Amino acid sequence: MLMLVLAILLVIALIAIARCIVIVPQSNGYVTEWLGVYKDTWEAGLHIRTPFVERVARRVSLKEEVADFPPQPVITRDNVTMMIDTVVFFQVFDPKAYAYGVSRPVQAIENLSATTLRDVIGSMSLDETLTSRDAINTKITATLDDATDRWGIKVNRVELKNIEPPTEIRTAMEKQMKAEREKRSNILLAEGEKQAAITRAEGEKESAILRAEAVKEQRIREAEGEAQALLMVQKAKAETVRLLNEAAPTQNMLALRSMEAMERVADGKATKIIVPSEMQNLAATVASIQGIAGGNTTPAATK
């Protein structure tokens, strides 16, 4: 019987010791109380709790949290009612203030966010609201962050998730956006046609330049060919004169060559031939020689 009692007491002691050992996970903070009064805030790690008089009153997550609030009706400066829903990113930096500062922190942040949103949007027109989302986010973030410091909460940023203007305004905006898209499309189309026309004109210009260059090159080559041919002819004539001068032909030889040339001319279709006086004298001389030679041969034949 005594052994049974000792075993029971041992089990109770082990359970009490186990309950006194508390392990705080990473990114968490435990708020402890001593007989109902705040005692300490435990960070991540191993801690020993005093049994029966000390307890963990609040387990607080130190991670960044996201609160997505439903749409809130707000009125702009020009009396336009819109529905805007917000997303708040916050993080607890003081577990004690978070545990004892406000009873329902998330609900408190939601109410404060709605109030701040109405104040900010109420000072802006519809156009400013639609085009200044970043400015609105910055203003609401600064206001919430300042107000939640006493709760141990750091508001990192606030985002306007959606802005819904009234139906008639949304329809007008859609029409305006459609007109703007069509305008941009027409501008882009006109720019494309303009660029295509410029490209075609530049292509035609380049083509005309290339054709002119080709014609110019052709004419230059023809002129160079003609000049080369004339140069070769002149060189041939000069070579002929040089060879004749080196051969030192007699006057009679030159005259004979001239007569041969005249014979070739006479064989042509010309009806008139102009004979130089030198060739006429040479022809008379040749005839006289032939006559003398004939006279000498006839008496010899008579004999």
Residue, then its C-alpha position, 0 to 999 in steps of 0.5 A: m500500500l505504501m509503495l502505491v502511495l509513493a508511486i502516485l506521489l511520484v507521478i504527481a511530482l513528475i506531472a507538476i515538474a513537467r507543467c513547470i517547464v515551458i518552451v516558448p516557440q520562435s516568433n512568439g512571446y508569452v505574457t506571465e502573471w503572478l497571482g493575477v498580476y503581470k510578472d514577465t514576458w517570456e521570449a523564445g526558449l526554455h522557461i521554468r514556471t512557478p507552480f500554482v502561483e504563476r501562469v501564462a496569461r497570453r500567448v502572442s504571435l510576433k509574426e506579421e499578420v494580415a487583416d482583410f476588412p470588408p468594404q466600407p462606405v465613404i463619401t468624397r468631398d464632392n459628395v460621391t459615395m464609394m465602397i472601399d475595402t482595405v487590407v492592413f499589415f501589422q505586427v506585434f512588437d510589445p506583447k504586454a501592451y498587446a495583452y493589456g492595451v485593448s481587448r480585441p486588437v483586430q476589431a479595434i484596428e478595423n474600426l480605427s481603419a474605417t474612421t481614418l479612411r473616411d477622414v482621408i477620403g472626405s478631404m479628397s475629390l473623386d478624381e483625386t481618390l481614383t488617382s492618388r491611391d498611394a498617397i491614401n495608403t501612406k496617410i492611413t498607414a501613418t495615422l494607424d501606426d501612430a494610434t496603435d503604438r500604445w497597443g504594442i502594434k506596428v502597422n507596416r502598411v495599408e492597401l486599398k484593395n478595391i474602390e467601387p464608385p457608383t454605377e453611373i460613374r463607373t459606366a461613365m469611367e468605362k466609356q472614357m477609358k474605352a475612348e482613351r484606348e481607341k484614341r491611343s490605338n488611332i495614334l499608334l496606327a497613325e504613327g505606324e502609317k507615318q513610319a511606314a511612309i517614311t521608310r518607303a520614301e527612304g527606300e525609294k530615295e536609296s534606290a534612286i541614288l543607287r540607280a544614279e550611281a550605277v549609271k554614273e559608274q557605267r558612263i565612267r567605265e565607258a569613257e575610260g574604255e573609249a579613252q583607253a581605246l584612243l590611247m591604244v590607237q595613238k600608241a599604234k600610230a606612234e609605233t608605226v611612225r617609229l618603225l617607218n623612221e627606223a626603216a628609212p624608206t625612200q621617196n619612191m617607196l613612199a610614192l609607190r605605197s601611196m599608189e597602192a593605196m590609191e588603187r584600193v580606193a579606186d576599187g571602191k564605190a567612190t565616183k571622184i578621186i582627188v589625186p595629189s600633185e606629187m602622185q601625178n608627177l610620180a605617175a608621169t615619171v613612171a610613164s616616161i620610164q616605161g616609154i623609154a624602155g619600150g623604145n629601146t626594146t622595139p628596135a632591138a626586136t626589129k633587128 
